[in-house]
Amino acid sequence: MGRTILSYRIMLEEELRKWKRFQDMLRIDDRGIFEDMTDVCRRYASEAGNLASPSKVEPMFLSILFAHHKTLKQLQEKTQQMKKQRSVTSSEEESVV
């Protein structure tokens, strides 16, 4: 039996071609950021394809949202580490004085 549904990756590339018009209207320095965002969709294409969503864009948005949340968590962890290092450094300086 033949496939009746296009693969997610094919649908993804078709949708990203539509989004290209938006990218072309962005300022030149914003276009790279947009390209990074669309690369996230490609990076998580296997996971998004397994979602088996009837919507084309829902898995794309979920991939972008996940990548943003992952980055946010990493930044929060780094911020917490920096705060801990500062408090240790401050307490060491106070004990020297």
VEXFI-58501 format. One line per 5 residues: number of its first residue (from 1); their letters; for each residue z, x, y of N, C-alpha, C. Coordinates in nm, 3 decimals, padded with zeros to 5 digits, always signed. Example, Ala and Ser with C-alpha at 12.3 -4.5 7.8 and 13.67 -1.06 7.14 Angstrom:
BEGIN
1 = as = +00.780:+01.319:-00.569:+00.780:+01.230:-00.450:+00.780:+01.320:-00.330; +00.708:+01.285:-00.225:+00.714:+01.367:-00.106:+00.787:+01.290:+00.003
This chain:
BEGIN
1 = mgrti = +00.000:+00.083:-00.118:+00.000:+00.000:+00.000:+00.000:+00.088:+00.124; -00.071:+00.042:+00.223:-00.078:+00.116:+00.348:+00.040:+00.082:+00.438; +00.062:+00.169:+00.533:+00.169:+00.146:+00.631:+00.124:+00.040:+00.731; +00.216:-00.047:+00.765:+00.183:-00.148:+00.865:+00.247:-00.116:+00.999; +00.341:-00.023:+00.997:+00.411:+00.014:+01.120:+00.383:+00.161:+01.148
6 = lsyri = +00.346:+00.191:+01.273:+00.324:+00.331:+01.311:+00.454:+00.409:+01.297; +00.441:+00.538:+01.271:+00.561:+00.621:+01.264:+00.626:+00.627:+01.402; +00.755:+00.652:+01.402:+00.827:+00.657:+01.529:+00.770:+00.765:+01.620; +00.737:+00.879:+01.563:+00.685:+00.989:+01.646:+00.554:+00.951:+01.716; +00.470:+00.879:+01.647:+00.344:+00.835:+01.709:+00.373:+00.736:+01.821
11 = mleee = +00.462:+00.640:+01.795:+00.499:+00.543:+01.899:+00.565:+00.613:+02.017; +00.647:+00.714:+01.987:+00.715:+00.788:+02.092:+00.614:+00.855:+02.184; +00.517:+00.923:+02.127:+00.417:+00.992:+02.208:+00.333:+00.894:+02.289; +00.304:+00.777:+02.231:+00.231:+00.675:+02.307:+00.312:+00.629:+02.427; +00.442:+00.607:+02.406:+00.528:+00.561:+02.516:+00.544:+00.670:+02.621
16 = lrkwk = +00.558:+00.795:+02.578:+00.571:+00.905:+02.673:+00.445:+00.924:+02.756; +00.329:+00.892:+02.698:+00.205:+00.896:+02.776:+00.210:+00.795:+02.890; +00.270:+00.679:+02.863:+00.286:+00.578:+02.968:+00.381:+00.629:+03.076; +00.486:+00.697:+03.034:+00.586:+00.749:+03.128:+00.529:+00.862:+03.212; +00.422:+00.923:+03.168:+00.360:+01.037:+03.239:+00.320:+00.998:+03.381
21 = rfqdm = +00.278:+00.874:+03.401:+00.241:+00.829:+03.535:+00.361:+00.837:+03.629; +00.478:+00.802:+03.577:+00.600:+00.813:+03.658:+00.627:+00.960:+03.690; +00.616:+01.045:+03.590:+00.640:+01.188:+03.610:+00.547:+01.246:+03.715; +00.423:+01.204:+03.711:+00.324:+01.255:+03.808:+00.358:+01.216:+03.951; +00.431:+01.108:+03.970:+00.468:+01.063:+04.104:+00.595:+01.130:+04.157
26 = lridd = +00.667:+01.200:+04.070:+00.790:+01.269:+04.111:+00.757:+01.392:+04.195; +00.857:+01.436:+04.271:+00.843:+01.563:+04.343:+00.824:+01.674:+04.240; +00.755:+01.777:+04.281:+00.723:+01.886:+04.188:+00.849:+01.943:+04.123; +00.955:+01.965:+04.200:+01.077:+02.024:+04.143:+01.151:+01.926:+04.052; +01.122:+01.796:+04.058:+01.185:+01.698:+03.970:+01.107:+01.679:+03.840
31 = rgife = +00.984:+01.721:+03.839:+00.900:+01.701:+03.720:+00.952:+01.778:+03.599; +01.004:+01.896:+03.621:+01.060:+01.974:+03.511:+01.182:+01.907:+03.451; +01.262:+01.846:+03.535:+01.381:+01.773:+03.488:+01.337:+01.655:+03.403; +01.234:+01.585:+03.449:+01.182:+01.472:+03.373:+01.127:+01.519:+03.238; +01.059:+01.633:+03.239:+01.006:+01.689:+03.114:+01.119:+01.723:+03.017
36 = dmtdv = +01.228:+01.778:+03.070:+01.344:+01.806:+02.985:+01.397:+01.678:+02.921; +01.399:+01.571:+02.999:+01.448:+01.443:+02.949:+01.358:+01.389:+02.837; +01.227:+01.401:+02.855:+01.138:+01.353:+02.750:+01.144:+01.442:+02.626; +01.173:+01.570:+02.646:+01.191:+01.660:+02.531:+01.311:+01.619:+02.447; +01.412:+01.562:+02.511:+01.528:+01.512:+02.437:+01.484:+01.403:+02.340
41 = crrya = +01.395:+01.316:+02.384:+01.343:+01.211:+02.296:+01.275:+01.273:+02.174; +01.200:+01.377:+02.197:+01.132:+01.445:+02.086:+01.233:+01.515:+01.995; +01.335:+01.576:+02.055:+01.435:+01.650:+01.979:+01.510:+01.559:+01.881; +01.535:+01.435:+01.922:+01.610:+01.342:+01.838:+01.518:+01.238:+01.774; +01.390:+01.269:+01.758:+01.294:+01.173:+01.704:+01.328:+01.133:+01.560
46 = seagn = +01.372:+01.226:+01.479:+01.406:+01.192:+01.340:+01.520:+01.093:+01.335; +01.624:+01.122:+01.415:+01.740:+01.031:+01.417:+01.702:+00.895:+01.474; +01.623:+00.896:+01.581:+01.581:+00.770:+01.643:+01.490:+00.690:+01.550; +01.405:+00.758:+01.476:+01.318:+00.690:+01.380:+01.397:+00.622:+01.271; +01.508:+00.681:+01.231:+01.593:+00.621:+01.129:+01.671:+00.501:+01.180
51 = lasps = +01.675:+00.482:+01.311:+01.740:+00.366:+01.369:+01.667:+00.238:+01.329; +01.538:+00.250:+01.304:+01.455:+00.136:+01.263:+01.468:+00.019:+01.359; +01.462:+00.051:+01.486:+01.472:-00.051:+01.590:+01.336:-00.115:+01.616; +01.333:-00.247:+01.637:+01.204:-00.309:+01.670:+01.156:-00.270:+01.811; +01.248:-00.220:+01.893:+01.215:-00.177:+02.028:+01.170:-00.032:+02.027
56 = kvepm = +01.069:-00.001:+02.107:+01.023:+00.138:+02.117:+01.115:+00.220:+02.206; +01.158:+00.160:+02.316:+01.232:+00.237:+02.416:+01.381:+00.247:+02.388; +01.436:+00.155:+02.311:+01.580:+00.161:+02.284:+01.620:+00.294:+02.218; +01.551:+00.340:+02.114:+01.586:+00.470:+02.056:+01.565:+00.586:+02.154; +01.466:+00.572:+02.242:+01.441:+00.677:+02.342:+01.559:+00.685:+02.439
61 = flsil = +01.601:+00.568:+02.489:+01.714:+00.565:+02.582:+01.842:+00.613:+02.514; +01.861:+00.574:+02.388:+01.979:+00.617:+02.315:+01.980:+00.769:+02.297; +01.864:+00.828:+02.270:+01.854:+00.974:+02.257:+01.890:+01.043:+02.387; +01.837:+00.991:+02.498:+01.865:+01.050:+02.629:+02.013:+01.034:+02.664; +02.066:+00.916:+02.639:+02.207:+00.889:+02.667:+02.297:+00.979:+02.583
66 = fahhk = +02.263:+00.995:+02.455:+02.342:+01.082:+02.368:+02.342:+01.226:+02.418; +02.224:+01.276:+02.455:+02.214:+01.414:+02.503:+02.295:+01.432:+02.631; +02.291:+01.333:+02.721:+02.370:+01.341:+02.844:+02.520:+01.340:+02.812; +02.560:+01.255:+02.721:+02.701:+01.248:+02.685:+02.748:+01.378:+02.618; +02.664:+01.433:+02.533:+02.696:+01.559:+02.467:+02.715:+01.671:+02.569
71 = tlkql = +02.625:+01.677:+02.667:+02.636:+01.777:+02.773:+02.762:+01.756:+02.856; +02.791:+01.631:+02.887:+02.911:+01.598:+02.963:+03.037:+01.643:+02.889; +03.043:+01.616:+02.759:+03.159:+01.658:+02.679:+03.173:+01.810:+02.680; +03.062:+01.882:+02.668:+03.067:+02.029:+02.670:+03.117:+02.079:+02.804; +03.071:+02.018:+02.913:+03.117:+02.057:+03.046:+03.265:+02.027:+03.065
76 = qektq = +03.310:+01.914:+03.013:+03.451:+01.880:+03.022:+03.537:+01.982:+02.947; +03.491:+02.021:+02.828:+03.564:+02.121:+02.750:+03.570:+02.254:+02.823; +03.460:+02.296:+02.883:+03.458:+02.421:+02.959:+03.551:+02.413:+03.080; +03.550:+02.298:+03.146:+03.638:+02.279:+03.262:+03.784:+02.288:+03.219; +03.818:+02.225:+03.108:+03.955:+02.231:+03.058:+03.995:+02.375:+03.024
81 = qmkkq = +03.903:+02.449:+02.961:+03.931:+02.588:+02.928:+03.954:+02.670:+03.055; +03.873:+02.647:+03.157:+03.889:+02.720:+03.283:+04.022:+02.686:+03.349; +04.063:+02.560:+03.344:+04.192:+02.519:+03.401:+04.307:+02.586:+03.327; +04.296:+02.594:+03.194:+04.399:+02.659:+03.114:+04.407:+02.808:+03.148; +04.290:+02.871:+03.162:+04.288:+03.013:+03.196:+04.350:+03.037:+03.333
86 = rsvts = +04.321:+02.949:+03.428:+04.380:+02.962:+03.561:+04.531:+02.947:+03.557; +04.579:+02.850:+03.481:+04.724:+02.829:+03.477:+04.793:+02.946:+03.408; +04.730:+03.004:+03.305:+04.787:+03.121:+03.239:+04.787:+03.239:+03.335; +04.676:+03.258:+03.406:+04.667:+03.368:+03.503:+04.769:+03.349:+03.614; +04.785:+03.228:+03.663:+04.881:+03.201:+03.770:+05.024:+03.227:+03.725
91 = seees = +05.057:+03.185:+03.603:+05.192:+03.206:+03.553:+05.219:+03.354:+03.526; +05.117:+03.428:+03.484:+05.132:+03.572:+03.465:+05.155:+03.641:+03.598; +05.083:+03.600:+03.701:+05.100:+03.661:+03.834:+05.238:+03.630:+03.889; +05.289:+03.508:+03.867:+05.421:+03.472:+03.915:+05.530:+03.550:+03.846; +05.510:+03.581:+03.716:+05.611:+03.656:+03.644:+05.614:+03.803:+03.685
96 = vv = +05.501:+03.855:+03.735:+05.494:+03.992:+03.783:+05.567:+04.005:+03.917; +05.556:+03.902:+04.000:+05.614:+03.905:+04.133:+05.759:+03.882:+04.128
